[in-house]
Amino acid sequence: MTELKCRDYGFECDFVANGETEEVIVDFRNHTEEEHGIDYSKEAIMQFLLRKQGL
């Protein structure tokens, strides 16, 4: 299971995206665009996930 938390990326926000990798990417992208006005690319979010895993 994959997880991304808004708070881990500098936002004062309690949003957490959980689930399969593809689902988390879509949920996190939608949230950051709608709530924070930031349109992260799919590749940028994959980089977040890879860094989180220490790769």
C-alpha positions as CSV (number, residue, x, y, z in Angstrom):
1,M,0.0,0.0,0.0
2,T,1.2,3.5,-0.9
3,E,0.6,6.6,1.2
4,L,1.2,10.4,0.6
5,K,0.5,13.0,3.2
6,C,0.1,16.7,2.3
7,R,1.9,17.6,5.5
8,D,5.0,15.8,4.4
9,Y,5.4,18.2,1.5
10,G,5.1,21.5,3.3
11,F,1.3,22.0,3.4
12,E,-0.5,22.6,6.7
13,C,-3.2,20.1,5.6
14,D,-4.3,16.8,7.0
15,F,-5.1,15.2,3.6
16,V,-3.7,11.6,3.2
17,A,-3.9,9.6,0.0
18,N,-3.8,5.8,0.6
19,G,-4.1,2.8,-1.7
20,E,-2.5,1.4,-4.8
21,T,0.2,3.6,-6.4
22,E,-1.8,4.7,-9.4
23,E,-4.8,5.6,-7.2
24,V,-2.6,7.6,-4.8
25,I,-1.1,9.5,-7.6
26,V,-4.5,10.5,-9.0
27,D,-5.9,11.4,-5.6
28,F,-2.9,13.4,-4.5
29,R,-2.8,15.3,-7.8
30,N,-6.5,16.1,-7.7
31,H,-6.3,17.3,-4.1
32,T,-3.2,19.5,-4.5
33,E,-4.7,21.1,-7.6
34,E,-8.1,21.7,-6.1
35,E,-7.1,22.7,-2.6
36,H,-3.6,24.2,-3.0
37,G,-3.7,25.4,-6.6
38,I,-0.6,23.3,-7.6
39,D,-0.7,21.0,-10.6
40,Y,1.9,18.4,-10.0
41,S,2.7,16.1,-12.9
42,K,2.4,12.4,-12.5
43,E,6.2,12.2,-12.8
44,A,6.7,14.6,-9.9
45,I,4.5,12.6,-7.7
46,M,6.3,9.4,-8.7
47,Q,9.5,11.2,-7.5
48,F,7.9,11.9,-4.2
49,L,7.1,8.3,-3.8
50,L,10.5,7.1,-4.8
51,R,12.2,9.5,-2.4
52,K,9.9,8.4,0.4
53,Q,11.0,4.8,-0.3
54,G,14.6,5.9,-0.2
55,L,15.3,5.1,-3.9
